Amino acid sequence: MPPRKVKGRVTNKIKELRLAHTSLTQAELGARVGATRQTIIAIEAGKYAPSMELAFRIAREFDVMFEEVFQFDPSGS
Amino acid sequence: MFKNTSMMEQKTWGSLAITLVVCVYFISRILGADGIMDFSPAALIWIYIKIVILFIVLEVGHVIYLLWRNKSKDITEDERDQLISGKAARNGFWMTLLGIEAFLFTMILQKMYPDARILNLPAETATDLTFSLFMVLFGGLLVKYLSMLFYYRRDI
């Protein structure tokens, strides 16, 4: 039996949090959490799912719970 | 063109260009008007040493330039760069392995059917073998760098 294709996609609210709370630029956020500006751009656009460690660092930077930054959309692909 | 790219993506473009330059230099040294020239073992080893030195000098100069150009950036490499590099290295490895396997199987077939000249692969002299193996290695490197650029552009 072929393996079932699992659906699901990680979404995030980094851009909203970044602009609403801290007015950080993507480069500044990247420097604080140990990522390049290009990686922050890719994460914000939903094209790259960060590692658990980086995701926790980002949440910690905004001083919010992990779930407030990252959500799981089970119907996404 | 490179304004919005990370240092590692800039490095990939540079390494791709360096590989092409060294590849063209190697081909120009080995190939003559009548195809692959025949070199003495000493001359062949000297070409090999020159290729290695050229690679090292160009790559070191390139990295020094990139570090100077990106000196204001706090982060020059992160987990996404490492992920992309790892995936691309795997593609390059498979390309190299495939090339070596194809080369060896073609040689075996040529030995089994000497009159057939299946692919007419140059494998008569040491220069022929060096040329073929270097082409496989250059192919592997090119696949690696092109894969990296593809992954950067696709935003993984």
gemmi code that builds the backbone of each chain (N, CA, C; Angstrom):
import gemmi

chains = {
    "A": [
        ("MET", (0.850, -1.194, 0.000), (0.000, 0.000, 0.000), (0.892, 1.251, 0.000)),
        ("PRO", (0.664, 2.161, -0.931), (1.514, 3.362, -0.966), (1.294, 4.242, 0.251)),
        ("PRO", (2.327, 4.947, 0.713), (2.148, 5.788, 1.901), (1.169, 6.925, 1.638)),
        ("ARG", (0.359, 7.187, 2.649), (-0.642, 8.248, 2.525), (0.059, 9.603, 2.557)),
        ("LYS", (-0.333, 10.460, 1.632), (0.280, 11.793, 1.620), (-0.339, 12.634, 2.732)),
        ("VAL", (0.509, 13.091, 3.632), (0.012, 13.853, 4.781), (-0.071, 15.325, 4.415)),
        ("LYS", (-1.251, 15.883, 4.644), (-1.429, 17.307, 4.370), (-1.053, 18.119, 5.603)),
        ("GLY", (-0.879, 19.386, 5.410), (-0.594, 20.254, 6.555), (0.482, 21.269, 6.229)),
        ("ARG", (0.360, 22.424, 6.873), (1.314, 23.491, 6.570), (1.464, 24.375, 7.804)),
        ("VAL", (2.688, 24.775, 8.065), (2.947, 25.673, 9.197), (2.811, 27.113, 8.714)),
        ("THR", (1.945, 27.859, 9.372), (1.807, 29.284, 9.051), (2.352, 30.093, 10.232)),
        ("ASN", (2.525, 31.371, 10.028), (3.061, 32.176, 11.136), (2.589, 33.626, 11.049)),
        ("LYS", (2.759, 34.306, 12.178), (2.360, 35.720, 12.232), (3.575, 36.599, 12.550)),
        ("ILE", (4.693, 36.219, 12.038), (5.926, 36.958, 12.354), (5.849, 38.392, 11.850)),
        ("LYS", (5.372, 38.555, 10.639), (5.342, 39.900, 10.059), (4.447, 40.827, 10.892)),
        ("GLU", (3.264, 40.309, 11.254), (2.334, 41.129, 12.056), (2.964, 41.488, 13.395)),
        ("LEU", (3.561, 40.492, 14.052), (4.186, 40.734, 15.365), (5.380, 41.689, 15.244)),
        ("ARG", (6.138, 41.476, 14.206), (7.341, 42.292, 13.994), (6.969, 43.762, 13.810)),
        ("LEU", (5.926, 43.997, 13.041), (5.554, 45.387, 12.762), (4.726, 46.001, 13.891)),
        ("ALA", (3.874, 45.166, 14.506), (2.976, 45.703, 15.534), (3.691, 45.999, 16.857)),
        ("HIS", (4.530, 45.094, 17.281), (5.106, 45.220, 18.620), (6.463, 45.911, 18.656)),
        ("THR", (7.302, 45.589, 17.689), (8.693, 46.025, 17.850), (9.218, 46.901, 16.719)),
        ("SER", (8.537, 46.912, 15.595), (9.008, 47.639, 14.400), (10.426, 47.219, 13.996)),
        ("LEU", (10.709, 45.955, 14.231), (12.015, 45.423, 13.822), (12.037, 45.238, 12.310)),
        ("THR", (13.195, 45.436, 11.726), (13.324, 45.072, 10.310), (13.616, 43.573, 10.246)),
        ("GLN", (13.490, 43.029, 9.045), (13.771, 41.593, 8.880), (15.238, 41.296, 9.208)),
        ("ALA", (16.108, 42.199, 8.807), (17.539, 41.991, 9.078), (17.830, 42.047, 10.576)),
        ("GLU", (17.180, 42.972, 11.273), (17.390, 43.090, 12.730), (16.874, 41.846, 13.456)),
        ("LEU", (15.681, 41.400, 13.061), (15.144, 40.185, 13.683), (16.071, 39.001, 13.416)),
        ("GLY", (16.528, 38.910, 12.177), (17.446, 37.823, 11.816), (18.707, 37.843, 12.667)),
        ("ALA", (19.273, 39.027, 12.844), (20.506, 39.146, 13.645), (20.254, 38.734, 15.091)),
        ("ARG", (19.079, 39.025, 15.598), (18.784, 38.682, 17.002), (18.559, 37.186, 17.215)),
        ("VAL", (17.984, 36.537, 16.196), (17.661, 35.112, 16.379), (18.664, 34.186, 15.688)),
        ("GLY", (19.648, 34.751, 15.022), (20.683, 33.920, 14.386), (20.299, 33.401, 13.020)),
        ("ALA", (19.650, 34.253, 12.245), (19.275, 33.857, 10.880), (19.546, 35.022, 9.931)),
        ("THR", (19.683, 34.708, 8.667), (19.903, 35.781, 7.690), (18.559, 36.444, 7.359)),
        ("ARG", (18.652, 37.626, 6.779), (17.426, 38.338, 6.385), (16.630, 37.510, 5.376)),
        ("GLN", (17.358, 36.810, 4.488), (16.682, 36.005, 3.464), (15.878, 34.861, 4.091)),
        ("THR", (16.387, 34.313, 5.188), (15.654, 33.237, 5.860), (14.388, 33.783, 6.519)),
        ("ILE", (14.495, 34.960, 7.131), (13.297, 35.582, 7.741), (12.260, 35.870, 6.659)),
        ("ILE", (12.714, 36.352, 5.511), (11.790, 36.617, 4.389), (11.085, 35.318, 3.981)),
        ("ALA", (11.861, 34.239, 3.850), (11.285, 32.953, 3.437), (10.305, 32.423, 4.476)),
        ("ILE", (10.621, 32.604, 5.766), (9.714, 32.135, 6.827), (8.424, 32.952, 6.801)),
        ("GLU", (8.556, 34.252, 6.711), (7.366, 35.118, 6.687), (6.448, 34.796, 5.512)),
        ("ALA", (7.069, 34.447, 4.383), (6.279, 34.129, 3.191), (5.718, 32.707, 3.238)),
        ("GLY", (6.057, 31.954, 4.280), (5.555, 30.586, 4.424), (6.241, 29.605, 3.495)),
        ("LYS", (7.395, 29.983, 2.962), (8.092, 29.098, 2.028), (9.152, 28.251, 2.721)),
        ("TYR", (9.468, 28.570, 3.946), (10.445, 27.786, 4.692), (9.945, 27.618, 6.122)),
        ("ALA", (9.882, 26.369, 6.570), (9.482, 26.082, 7.948), (10.749, 25.994, 8.790)),
        ("PRO", (10.905, 26.892, 9.763), (12.152, 26.893, 10.537), (12.259, 25.687, 11.465)),
        ("SER", (13.451, 25.452, 11.966), (13.652, 24.386, 12.951), (12.951, 24.788, 14.249)),
        ("MET", (12.760, 23.812, 15.113), (12.118, 24.092, 16.403), (12.917, 25.149, 17.177)),
        ("GLU", (14.219, 25.016, 17.138), (15.076, 25.929, 17.888), (14.904, 27.371, 17.404)),
        ("LEU", (14.947, 27.555, 16.096), (14.801, 28.913, 15.554), (13.397, 29.445, 15.811)),
        ("ALA", (12.395, 28.560, 15.686), (11.017, 28.985, 15.931), (10.850, 29.459, 17.380)),
        ("PHE", (11.434, 28.721, 18.321), (11.339, 29.132, 19.730), (12.092, 30.440, 19.969)),
        ("ARG", (13.216, 30.600, 19.295), (13.977, 31.848, 19.454), (13.170, 33.046, 18.951)),
        ("ILE", (12.464, 32.838, 17.842), (11.648, 33.934, 17.290), (10.517, 34.286, 18.265)),
        ("ALA", (9.834, 33.245, 18.779), (8.749, 33.496, 19.734), (9.278, 34.219, 20.973)),
        ("ARG", (10.426, 33.792, 21.420), (11.024, 34.408, 22.607), (11.396, 35.881, 22.349)),
        ("GLU", (11.799, 36.165, 21.130), (12.175, 37.534, 20.775), (10.962, 38.470, 20.900)),
        ("PHE", (9.793, 37.946, 20.567), (8.566, 38.754, 20.680), (7.940, 38.645, 22.069)),
        ("ASP", (8.507, 37.802, 22.897), (8.020, 37.602, 24.259), (6.568, 37.108, 24.269)),
        ("VAL", (6.291, 36.168, 23.383), (4.952, 35.565, 23.317), (5.095, 34.040, 23.291)),
        ("MET", (3.952, 33.366, 23.469), (3.963, 31.907, 23.419), (4.225, 31.437, 21.983)),
        ("PHE", (4.796, 30.269, 21.881), (5.114, 29.684, 20.573), (3.884, 29.673, 19.658)),
        ("GLU", (2.736, 29.250, 20.224), (1.518, 29.104, 19.416), (0.985, 30.435, 18.902)),
        ("GLU", (1.393, 31.509, 19.527), (0.938, 32.820, 19.048), (1.696, 33.245, 17.786)),
        ("VAL", (2.835, 32.643, 17.589), (3.616, 32.984, 16.393), (3.388, 31.958, 15.284)),
        ("PHE", (3.427, 30.690, 15.654), (3.317, 29.626, 14.650), (2.024, 28.838, 14.847)),
        ("GLN", (1.353, 28.575, 13.739), (0.140, 27.770, 13.767), (0.277, 26.637, 12.738)),
        ("PHE", (-0.520, 25.592, 12.974), (-0.513, 24.483, 12.021), (-1.853, 24.426, 11.308)),
        ("ASP", (-1.799, 24.505, 9.986), (-3.011, 24.441, 9.179), (-3.093, 23.035, 8.588)),
        ("PRO", (-3.965, 22.165, 9.152), (-3.996, 20.764, 8.691), (-4.479, 20.603, 7.262)),
        ("SER", (-5.207, 21.579, 6.738), (-5.732, 21.442, 5.370), (-4.776, 22.020, 4.329)),
        ("GLY", (-3.741, 22.688, 4.766), (-2.800, 23.313, 3.827), (-1.907, 22.298, 3.150)),
        ("SER", (-1.335, 22.709, 2.025), (-0.441, 21.786, 1.315), (0.868, 22.490, 0.972)),
    ],
    "B": [
        ("MET", (21.993, 42.706, -8.887), (21.605, 41.283, -8.953), (21.808, 40.586, -7.608)),
        ("PHE", (22.925, 40.951, -6.908), (23.224, 40.267, -5.649), (22.809, 41.075, -4.422)),
        ("LYS", (22.078, 42.172, -4.655), (21.759, 43.061, -3.546), (20.915, 42.362, -2.474)),
        ("ASN", (19.936, 41.586, -2.923), (19.033, 40.946, -1.967), (19.350, 39.485, -1.741)),
        ("THR", (20.583, 39.111, -1.919), (20.954, 37.708, -1.709), (21.828, 37.585, -0.467)),
        ("SER", (21.755, 36.406, 0.143), (22.589, 36.159, 1.328), (24.031, 35.918, 0.887)),
        ("MET", (24.937, 35.970, 1.869), (26.342, 35.765, 1.523), (26.573, 34.367, 0.933)),
        ("MET", (25.849, 33.381, 1.456), (26.050, 32.023, 0.958), (25.556, 31.869, -0.476)),
        ("GLU", (24.499, 32.602, -0.820), (24.034, 32.543, -2.212), (25.041, 33.236, -3.130)),
        ("GLN", (25.602, 34.346, -2.665), (26.652, 35.022, -3.441), (27.855, 34.091, -3.618)),
        ("LYS", (28.177, 33.372, -2.535), (29.318, 32.442, -2.594), (29.041, 31.329, -3.613)),
        ("THR", (27.777, 30.883, -3.671), (27.419, 29.824, -4.620), (27.604, 30.299, -6.062)),
        ("TRP", (27.146, 31.539, -6.344), (27.331, 32.085, -7.697), (28.824, 32.147, -8.031)),
        ("GLY", (29.626, 32.602, -7.076), (31.072, 32.707, -7.297), (31.708, 31.352, -7.530)),
        ("SER", (31.320, 30.374, -6.713), (31.892, 29.032, -6.858), (31.508, 28.413, -8.198)),
        ("LEU", (30.286, 28.694, -8.637), (29.844, 28.206, -9.950), (30.719, 28.808, -11.049)),
        ("ALA", (30.957, 30.120, -10.951), (31.790, 30.796, -11.955), (33.224, 30.254, -11.921)),
        ("ILE", (33.750, 30.044, -10.708), (35.118, 29.527, -10.576), (35.225, 28.126, -11.183)),
        ("THR", (34.223, 27.292, -10.904), (34.228, 25.926, -11.453), (34.229, 25.967, -12.986)),
        ("LEU", (33.415, 26.863, -13.548), (33.362, 26.962, -15.009), (34.700, 27.449, -15.578)),
        ("VAL", (35.301, 28.426, -14.899), (36.602, 28.957, -15.362), (37.664, 27.856, -15.335)),
        ("VAL", (37.725, 27.129, -14.217), (38.728, 26.068, -14.087), (38.452, 24.949, -15.097)),
        ("CYS", (37.171, 24.647, -15.302), (36.787, 23.603, -16.260), (37.233, 24.000, -17.676)),
        ("VAL", (36.969, 25.242, -18.044), (37.368, 25.728, -19.378), (38.894, 25.697, -19.510)),
        ("TYR", (39.584, 26.099, -18.449), (41.055, 26.072, -18.470), (41.550, 24.625, -18.671)),
        ("PHE", (40.955, 23.700, -17.926), (41.355, 22.295, -18.017), (41.119, 21.761, -19.438)),
        ("ILE", (39.947, 22.050, -19.974), (39.624, 21.570, -21.328), (40.592, 22.167, -22.351)),
        ("SER", (40.892, 23.464, -22.182), (41.796, 24.123, -23.138), (43.222, 23.546, -23.067)),
        ("ARG", (43.599, 23.046, -21.879), (44.934, 22.465, -21.738), (44.985, 21.055, -22.319)),
        ("ILE", (43.890, 20.329, -22.174), (43.884, 18.910, -22.560), (43.531, 18.719, -24.041)),
        ("LEU", (42.570, 19.514, -24.506), (42.092, 19.314, -25.873), (42.935, 20.099, -26.880)),
        ("GLY", (43.294, 19.428, -27.943), (43.971, 20.094, -29.059), (43.052, 20.101, -30.263)),
        ("ALA", (43.600, 20.441, -31.409), (42.782, 20.501, -32.629), (42.247, 19.120, -33.013)),
        ("ASP", (43.008, 18.079, -32.675), (42.605, 16.711, -33.047), (41.992, 15.942, -31.876)),
        ("GLY", (41.502, 16.638, -30.898), (40.902, 15.958, -29.745), (41.846, 15.962, -28.557)),
        ("ILE", (41.732, 14.922, -27.740), (42.541, 14.869, -26.522), (44.001, 14.623, -26.874)),
        ("MET", (44.876, 15.514, -26.411), (46.305, 15.370, -26.697), (46.913, 14.339, -25.740)),
        ("ASP", (48.071, 13.848, -26.102), (48.748, 12.879, -25.246), (49.852, 13.590, -24.454)),
        ("PHE", (49.812, 13.432, -23.154), (50.795, 14.078, -22.291), (51.660, 13.026, -21.616)),
        ("SER", (52.868, 13.427, -21.254), (53.714, 12.548, -20.449), (53.154, 12.534, -19.024)),
        ("PRO", (53.457, 11.489, -18.237), (52.948, 11.449, -16.853), (53.301, 12.706, -16.067)),
        ("ALA", (54.539, 13.201, -16.235), (54.965, 14.403, -15.486), (54.124, 15.613, -15.890)),
        ("ALA", (53.863, 15.765, -17.187), (53.064, 16.901, -17.667), (51.629, 16.800, -17.164)),
        ("LEU", (51.129, 15.572, -17.131), (49.758, 15.357, -16.667), (49.622, 15.695, -15.176)),
        ("ILE", (50.602, 15.251, -14.396), (50.591, 15.556, -12.957), (50.701, 17.068, -12.745)),
        ("TRP", (51.484, 17.719, -13.561), (51.648, 19.169, -13.447), (50.325, 19.899, -13.759)),
        ("ILE", (49.611, 19.410, -14.742), (48.292, 19.999, -15.049), (47.351, 19.806, -13.851)),
        ("TYR", (47.392, 18.604, -13.292), (46.554, 18.297, -12.131), (46.882, 19.252, -10.973)),
        ("ILE", (48.184, 19.445, -10.701), (48.591, 20.346, -9.611), (48.128, 21.773, -9.898)),
        ("LYS", (48.259, 22.199, -11.143), (47.848, 23.554, -11.498), (46.338, 23.748, -11.312)),
        ("ILE", (45.573, 22.706, -11.638), (44.114, 22.775, -11.461), (43.779, 22.951, -9.975)),
        ("VAL", (44.433, 22.140, -9.125), (44.172, 22.213, -7.684), (44.564, 23.594, -7.140)),
        ("ILE", (45.751, 24.087, -7.536), (46.213, 25.399, -7.054), (45.263, 26.501, -7.531)),
        ("LEU", (44.837, 26.417, -8.780), (43.916, 27.421, -9.338), (42.607, 27.446, -8.546)),
        ("PHE", (42.083, 26.260, -8.248), (40.848, 26.157, -7.453), (41.038, 26.822, -6.091)),
        ("ILE", (42.129, 26.461, -5.408), (42.363, 26.972, -4.048), (42.528, 28.498, -4.070)),
        ("VAL", (43.355, 29.000, -4.976), (43.612, 30.452, -5.031), (42.323, 31.214, -5.329)),
        ("LEU", (41.577, 30.764, -6.319), (40.337, 31.467, -6.690), (39.307, 31.413, -5.565)),
        ("GLU", (39.143, 30.243, -4.937), (38.147, 30.108, -3.862), (38.534, 30.951, -2.644)),
        ("VAL", (39.819, 30.922, -2.268), (40.253, 31.705, -1.102), (40.071, 33.201, -1.374)),
        ("GLY", (40.479, 33.653, -2.554), (40.304, 35.056, -2.923), (38.842, 35.455, -2.928)),
        ("HIS", (38.030, 34.571, -3.440), (36.588, 34.807, -3.521), (35.971, 34.926, -2.124)),
        ("VAL", (36.341, 34.028, -1.218), (35.786, 34.053, 0.148), (36.258, 35.310, 0.889)),
        ("ILE", (37.521, 35.680, 0.719), (38.034, 36.903, 1.367), (37.246, 38.119, 0.864)),
        ("TYR", (37.019, 38.172, -0.431), (36.251, 39.290, -1.002), (34.828, 39.317, -0.422)),
        ("LEU", (34.196, 38.139, -0.340), (32.817, 38.094, 0.175), (32.751, 38.501, 1.641)),
        ("LEU", (33.733, 38.059, 2.433), (33.748, 38.431, 3.855), (33.924, 39.941, 4.007)),
        ("TRP", (34.756, 40.529, 3.168), (34.956, 41.983, 3.208), (33.674, 42.696, 2.787)),
        ("ARG", (33.045, 42.211, 1.725), (31.836, 42.829, 1.202), (30.665, 42.719, 2.177)),
        ("ASN", (30.625, 41.617, 2.940), (29.509, 41.388, 3.869), (29.914, 41.631, 5.317)),
        ("LYS", (30.919, 42.440, 5.532), (31.431, 42.611, 6.902), (30.420, 43.282, 7.830)),
        ("SER", (29.471, 43.998, 7.271), (28.474, 44.658, 8.112), (27.369, 43.703, 8.561)),
        ("LYS", (27.294, 42.541, 7.934), (26.233, 41.587, 8.290), (26.635, 40.771, 9.518)),
        ("ASP", (25.676, 40.649, 10.463), (25.952, 39.873, 11.675), (25.949, 38.373, 11.388)),
        ("ILE", (24.981, 37.949, 10.575), (24.824, 36.525, 10.294), (25.152, 36.289, 8.826)),
        ("THR", (26.104, 35.420, 8.562), (26.456, 35.134, 7.173), (25.978, 33.755, 6.727)),
        ("GLU", (25.680, 32.888, 7.686), (25.211, 31.544, 7.338), (24.275, 31.060, 8.432)),
        ("ASP", (23.175, 30.434, 8.041), (22.241, 29.927, 9.051), (21.737, 28.540, 8.660)),
        ("GLU", (20.706, 28.077, 9.368), (20.237, 26.701, 9.175), (19.693, 26.458, 7.767)),
        ("ARG", (19.085, 27.486, 7.166), (18.551, 27.311, 5.809), (19.690, 27.132, 4.809)),
        ("ASP", (20.762, 27.891, 4.971), (21.933, 27.734, 4.096), (22.502, 26.320, 4.223)),
        ("GLN", (22.566, 25.833, 5.467), (23.117, 24.487, 5.686), (22.219, 23.414, 5.082)),
        ("LEU", (20.896, 23.626, 5.198), (19.946, 22.674, 4.620), (20.094, 22.627, 3.100)),
        ("ILE", (20.154, 23.803, 2.494), (20.296, 23.890, 1.042), (21.624, 23.286, 0.599)),
        ("SER", (22.688, 23.602, 1.325), (24.000, 23.064, 0.984), (24.003, 21.535, 1.064)),
        ("GLY", (23.356, 21.004, 2.099), (23.296, 19.547, 2.278), (22.522, 18.863, 1.159)),
        ("LYS", (21.368, 19.440, 0.805), (20.553, 18.841, -0.260), (21.289, 18.888, -1.600)),
        ("ALA", (21.950, 20.025, -1.858), (22.672, 20.175, -3.127), (23.893, 19.259, -3.179)),
        ("ALA", (24.577, 19.104, -2.043), (25.747, 18.216, -1.999), (25.325, 16.783, -2.317)),
        ("ARG", (24.144, 16.402, -1.859), (23.625, 15.060, -2.153), (23.400, 14.896, -3.667)),
        ("ASN", (22.833, 15.924, -4.300), (22.628, 15.870, -5.756), (23.972, 15.756, -6.485)),
        ("GLY", (24.949, 16.559, -6.025), (26.274, 16.522, -6.643), (26.931, 15.167, -6.470)),
        ("PHE", (26.754, 14.578, -5.282), (27.324, 13.256, -5.011), (26.734, 12.212, -5.961)),
        ("TRP", (25.400, 12.238, -6.124), (24.750, 11.250, -7.000), (25.173, 11.439, -8.453)),
        ("MET", (25.332, 12.691, -8.851), (25.781, 12.979, -10.227), (27.186, 12.401, -10.442)),
        ("THR", (28.063, 12.628, -9.454), (29.435, 12.122, -9.564), (29.443, 10.594, -9.599)),
        ("LEU", (28.667, 10.001, -8.696), (28.595, 8.537, -8.633), (28.062, 7.966, -9.942)),
        ("LEU", (27.010, 8.591, -10.450), (26.406, 8.148, -11.708), (27.414, 8.249, -12.848)),
        ("GLY", (28.165, 9.352, -12.867), (29.171, 9.553, -13.912), (30.266, 8.507, -13.858)),
        ("ILE", (30.744, 8.213, -12.650), (31.812, 7.214, -12.492), (31.301, 5.828, -12.888)),
        ("GLU", (30.073, 5.521, -12.442), (29.474, 4.221, -12.796), (29.310, 4.108, -14.313)),
        ("ALA", (28.794, 5.144, -14.930), (28.585, 5.129, -16.389), (29.921, 4.965, -17.105)),
        ("PHE", (30.930, 5.654, -16.592), (32.267, 5.575, -17.181), (32.815, 4.149, -17.093)),
        ("LEU", (32.699, 3.560, -15.893), (33.224, 2.203, -15.699), (32.458, 1.177, -16.535)),
        ("PHE", (31.123, 1.293, -16.559), (30.335, 0.332, -17.334), (30.626, 0.455, -18.830)),
        ("THR", (30.841, 1.685, -19.292), (31.172, 1.869, -20.704), (32.514, 1.225, -21.024)),
        ("MET", (33.467, 1.373, -20.093), (34.776, 0.737, -20.296), (34.653, -0.787, -20.325)),
        ("ILE", (33.815, -1.314, -19.417), (33.601, -2.767, -19.383), (32.996, -3.245, -20.711)),
        ("LEU", (31.986, -2.504, -21.185), (31.329, -2.882, -22.441), (32.299, -2.795, -23.619)),
        ("GLN", (33.171, -1.796, -23.574), (34.147, -1.675, -24.662), (35.142, -2.837, -24.655)),
        ("LYS", (35.457, -3.316, -23.429), (36.356, -4.481, -23.334), (35.647, -5.751, -23.801)),
        ("MET", (34.335, -5.846, -23.490), (33.571, -7.037, -23.873), (33.345, -7.084, -25.384)),
        ("TYR", (33.076, -5.910, -25.959), (32.810, -5.833, -27.403), (33.760, -4.816, -28.033)),
        ("PRO", (35.018, -5.161, -28.193), (36.016, -4.166, -28.652), (35.735, -3.597, -30.042)),
        ("ASP", (35.032, -4.346, -30.883), (34.787, -3.859, -32.254), (33.543, -2.975, -32.344)),
        ("ALA", (32.732, -3.021, -31.323), (31.447, -2.308, -31.403), (31.619, -0.794, -31.245)),
        ("ARG", (32.594, -0.364, -30.458), (32.828, 1.068, -30.182), (31.514, 1.740, -29.773)),
        ("ILE", (30.962, 1.245, -28.684), (29.607, 1.626, -28.267), (29.447, 3.145, -28.126)),
        ("LEU", (30.248, 3.753, -27.305), (30.144, 5.202, -27.135), (31.417, 5.916, -27.581)),
        ("ASN", (32.362, 5.147, -28.019), (33.660, 5.709, -28.418), (34.262, 6.564, -27.306)),
        ("LEU", (34.163, 6.058, -26.098), (34.668, 6.793, -24.938), (36.192, 6.832, -24.966)),
        ("PRO", (36.791, 8.017, -24.787), (38.250, 8.066, -24.782), (38.815, 7.443, -23.510)),
        ("ALA", (39.390, 6.261, -23.633), (39.942, 5.584, -22.458), (41.194, 4.801, -22.826)),
        ("GLU", (41.896, 5.289, -23.842), (43.081, 4.576, -24.306), (44.318, 4.941, -23.476)),
        ("THR", (44.483, 6.214, -23.201), (45.705, 6.680, -22.542), (45.373, 7.243, -21.148)),
        ("ALA", (46.453, 7.538, -20.412), (46.267, 8.142, -19.084), (45.585, 9.505, -19.201)),
        ("THR", (45.897, 10.252, -20.259), (45.272, 11.559, -20.476), (43.776, 11.403, -20.729)),
        ("ASP", (43.410, 10.375, -21.508), (41.985, 10.116, -21.766), (41.245, 9.881, -20.457)),
        ("LEU", (41.835, 9.019, -19.623), (41.181, 8.679, -18.355), (41.083, 9.906, -17.441)),
        ("THR", (42.162, 10.681, -17.392), (42.156, 11.895, -16.565), (41.080, 12.851, -17.046)),
        ("PHE", (41.007, 13.018, -18.353), (40.003, 13.926, -18.927), (38.592, 13.476, -18.546)),
        ("SER", (38.314, 12.188, -18.740), (36.962, 11.678, -18.454), (36.619, 11.832, -16.978)),
        ("LEU", (37.563, 11.476, -16.111), (37.282, 11.567, -14.676), (37.124, 13.013, -14.218)),
        ("PHE", (37.926, 13.908, -14.751), (37.785, 15.322, -14.390), (36.441, 15.878, -14.864)),
        ("MET", (36.012, 15.431, -16.035), (34.714, 15.897, -16.531), (33.587, 15.444, -15.602)),
        ("VAL", (33.720, 14.216, -15.100), (32.716, 13.716, -14.146), (32.737, 14.571, -12.875)),
        ("LEU", (33.940, 14.880, -12.378), (34.050, 15.681, -11.149), (33.517, 17.097, -11.366)),
        ("PHE", (33.848, 17.703, -12.495), (33.319, 19.037, -12.795), (31.791, 18.975, -12.900)),
        ("GLY", (31.286, 17.903, -13.516), (29.831, 17.732, -13.640), (29.163, 17.677, -12.272)),
        ("GLY", (29.771, 16.934, -11.350), (29.234, 16.837, -9.989), (29.203, 18.188, -9.300)),
        ("LEU", (30.291, 18.951, -9.450), (30.343, 20.284, -8.826), (29.302, 21.224, -9.430)),
        ("LEU", (29.167, 21.159, -10.749), (28.194, 22.042, -11.408), (26.775, 21.709, -10.976)),
        ("VAL", (26.471, 20.406, -10.867), (25.132, 20.004, -10.398), (24.903, 20.513, -8.976)),
        ("LYS", (25.939, 20.416, -8.135), (25.800, 20.888, -6.745), (25.474, 22.387, -6.711)),
        ("TYR", (26.250, 23.183, -7.420), (26.047, 24.636, -7.355), (24.741, 25.055, -8.030)),
        ("LEU", (24.404, 24.408, -9.140), (23.146, 24.747, -9.803), (21.957, 24.355, -8.929)),
        ("SER", (22.078, 23.210, -8.223), (21.010, 22.796, -7.298), (20.843, 23.831, -6.192)),
        ("MET", (21.970, 24.292, -5.655), (21.897, 25.290, -4.572), (21.168, 26.538, -5.047)),
        ("LEU", (21.518, 27.007, -6.234), (20.875, 28.219, -6.753), (19.391, 27.974, -7.001)),
        ("PHE", (19.055, 26.776, -7.470), (17.645, 26.430, -7.673), (16.893, 26.470, -6.342)),
        ("TYR", (17.473, 25.861, -5.301), (16.804, 25.840, -3.998), (16.696, 27.254, -3.412)),
        ("TYR", (17.723, 28.073, -3.594), (17.639, 29.449, -3.094), (16.511, 30.201, -3.794)),
        ("ARG", (16.411, 30.008, -5.102), (15.393, 30.728, -5.863), (13.997, 30.193, -5.558)),
        ("ARG", (13.911, 28.894, -5.246), (12.599, 28.295, -4.973), (12.162, 28.579, -3.543)),
        ("ASP", (13.064, 29.148, -2.762), (12.739, 29.500, -1.379), (12.348, 28.315, -0.524)),
        ("ILE", (13.255, 27.381, -0.346), (12.919, 26.296, 0.587), (13.243, 26.752, 1.999)),
    ],
}
model = gemmi.Model(1)
for chain_id, residues in chains.items():
    chain = gemmi.Chain(chain_id)
    for i, (resn, *xyz) in enumerate(residues, 1):
        res = gemmi.Residue()
        res.name, res.seqid = resn, gemmi.SeqId(i, " ")
        for name, pos in zip(("N", "CA", "C"), xyz):
            atom = gemmi.Atom()
            atom.name, atom.element = name, gemmi.Element(name[0])
            atom.pos, atom.b_iso = gemmi.Position(*pos), 0.0
            res.add_atom(atom)
        chain.add_residue(res)
    model.add_chain(chain)
structure = gemmi.Structure()
structure.add_model(model)
structure.setup_entities()
